[in-house]
Amino acid sequence: MSYDALRHFADSWGLLAMALLFLTLIAWPFRPSARARNEEAANMIFKDDEHG
């Protein structure tokens, strides 16, 4: 493949693929099924707390 062909691919489909990957990775923690794991991670620092 020539440089121009690779540049054209990156400017069109590559950009679309990176945008879709970005949006997927941003939305992944907000899934309803991830709620329990997110709450566990948020409260992990209080696990060994003696005052709670």
PyMOL commands that set and color helices and strands:
alter all, ss='L'
color gray80, all
select helices_A, chain A and resi 3-30+32-46
alter helices_A, ss='H'
color red, helices_A
deselect
rebuild
show_as cartoon
